[in-house]
């Protein structure tokens, strides 16, 4: 707010976490110009609907409850046509509010003060007229004393608009003085030390956080939240030369917010760290950082080395099986995956069935894999609970026919759909010749989840196990295909977007697709792992009893030799 009053500064950018006062800064700037330095003002929100809501919940109450403003701005409920929800007129100027999705509100009357809120939520183009921020900035050209204020939480690194604007400015961080050595530091998650207890009850995991402290990177002394929030603080610029261009940019996170305790921040960190989508939200809204895919597995040797010897077809820990099938012109590729608590996974078998999908023998060989019984070391068996088969390509009719005849065994056709923000199991459509449930998958979300899980290094929730046995199919070619894609930023039709790009030399990505399909099958079943474990234990305990040999009829009723335990 101080640099808005600085005649040498034209643009102010704030990249921060949520709930640290960004909206209040905008409101105060508006109030200042209405009362002290009246002029034309434009406030842009991501959409017109959000602009209307902001006007009703933020602007109108501020004007109503501030005497000097109420005297100058008429109530929008009156019959004064100059004052509506999206237009507030006052002596010497006006406040217009609009949405970045509406070109009409961005390309008319000249303005002196431009306020852009949550710019990373803006559409790429205002209608067909181009970048909404650039359109609005053109309207300030005629004012020598123009001001441009942009605020937002960031989104994805490389395409985040607020990150780009921040980099153009002074890049100032809110740094707090260490009580020990006197150095000023920006408080980051990596410097936070904490202890916690993990609790599991009714399939839900909760955490109790205590003893949260900040460790100074310079002197390594540790201090609690109360001590640090009383310490002197200041803005420290990493790019002070931007002052020559009249641009100041600022960054702060939730560790300095008066509304967030450090325990609450760590609590949210623990609850989200194993879920890529939730952790992405945490990084953006709590740390105020753009999300970046870090630590990609560049070499398949890392995964080859962590393979392990299975003591049987099914290793201990597996509670349910799912399968995935990818259709090619000359073959079917399949994978059977075992799942345990916390969606810990075990690769059971990856294979290829050679033959055209329009040949009945090809599908018969697939039956031999999908409907066999897989056994643990003690002889207990499981069958596959759900299968997803890719219906894309040149053999859609054959896939539909195969799935239709086996629908009662949970064999479903699937179709992938790319795009950011589409959930893994997106929707179920029956718009096909056979009126079958066609499962629409958000493959981008699935690939993100799979590749994030491959980075987990210790067995446990979401960890991926792979067998060492050569006949299981988990060889170098498999792992090359599993890490064959990564997210990259590209310019499409003049706009920066994130897309998945195949980076392998042979362009073979079937293993990655198969693992996404197998995970989708698990999500379709929605298993209760606690109940599955209980049922499997009951069967195992029963088989271990020194009783008379049971009849085949008695064996079937436990539902694990001839059918899945679910």
Steps between C-alpha positions, in 0.01 A plus 500: 500500500793734563641452152160581346565851633854503362505708179798299372308171511255411222436129557463303824482119504415279799550122476394341825312226678128521570350698786785742569311823428522538121134599470534749781791665318279536193216646707729751671640618166147550367399690812808723477433604141129561560567727797843658446592481132182436295549354152370224268563154654450152353488185714519171309399164646530163320132506392209743498317288759797520738518876441135539597549287811812698599309826458216381723711339774809725508459834324144591603551425873827698497329803347199468731706476819759767416348843554718695255428247226127475567473877452653477151358177355127450464341172609449262207150425633391854416363595158822680407598344164862604558535258788440130440655179627785527249529882485558742786516869402645766731611863456803503270492138392338158505565139597414250225506129574507223242606148413807395306269283290307802372677705229233773516608598850869520406501703181298816560565814709856603604609431858784615722506226764481132397442236767526132394397243761586126479659540157602133479130413478449720195413336169767499228288736291217745562264361240690515172690818583810364671668521841265679746782665697661643188161629383441674832853645516444673165228705667753664735717640219367856510580548872854601594430411865350157419515215751471127437455263793497123441443249782448123501592164640713319240409185308737299275864597459578621151145605413409689818432862399561635849838320509596665169400843634684434829820413312481831310497695826731542797421150636472608862443239772374569851800399712513470879807566713649200678515570879837323516721615213299802385478385136174556311338192344187412306326224696464190284362152559842338468623691808206397720572226756205314653386183673168324454296190579308309234158351583295256292135430573214390273722525191577864582847628579541802727803674644580672826773762451715640781831676559508695177814714474693695237868417455714792389697404184789718617556413868282182521332621820131414535217734601126457548222683319428745781861616509534539124176693452625763746830548318579798273434432131558674169474458125820368341528548122671244278466712185532864613588615147131473410446828684639673189196370313259609773402143596494362855398141570437327831466147630386360835357174629277371779787470751477877555120519489326602824210268407698176464687325778810301412338186641207542263734543202695184588172316560389582146843404369483154658145443380581593140860392439412155364220620272638687194185702437456606863871574539483719190229708671711517818805629313295765318273623779712449815857543380414754230720314251426391143462124467788323331550135413827435682735205500382313189649153474727552201653151490316167517799353689366656822186288476680190374722499807213511746328187367448232764458124513138393554453184706194401295275627220345738755727655764381571850310830521291459185128517576343551157598462133415720202604466137555729202506424128635718219391416144743524209459397137703179541476423874343552839722622783382435855604552860368350821557715809451415866388765748520525875432751776561862407500397133844343534545307176677186378562430132386137455542436129555704185464318172420511129247286315599495134214498252257735334212618718251384235613140557295306758809303604666824614216576740489137618864527605411819687226306684766257619676791675204700628301213649772285652560472874818656638638345819682602816773283650247327728279398207231762555389651172358818351350576162491837326229725639479749211654547154525810282555452125598781265227544238694746286678409180369293210319226693234681703223260393702196608571656840133584555395150406756339730409725795126459442527122530700531824336801663389293801870437570570873511676526165448856376595690184679826570594807298766752599441874499788748533480835674593666826249472785317190370479236779633149438154339489325785323157370400311198369342518155263255331501679167610197298352226287495245781375744769792390715639714782798669331732639768648840406839547664695818573832351386703811585398472866575127489849549357577766759393264779698202369822695443475666841467159663807367323701762690398357840809320630376308804238218501169616639194692375513561122844335463548293181657151525630309199605132475853386419392175330573516127176329395289779654578746217654781707815547297691804374251556214212510749660766717601707198133507400389576855705823509455578130305824549533824694311826528641787296390857437419578137346785312179391328319755283700777662431385858722315749349168608627184673492182294630146540783427259649162411875527558604139433694426184270220387182687606372192687280611789274197548630420854405850621155476342446156649584614851259794462225259386571260788473786750173605335365148549583525869318831529194347331486221758556735798620216725481496877855381573428438867213268414700325227784437745256362754338264250832378364625434852186301582557277197871457579431416866230253399731323257771471766270317747576125539150391398362251255541565131230739386282437201526710188166656590638611836808646334296717266299672769805691624524669164874506450583183306240529228422867532638820643475560872280799422 
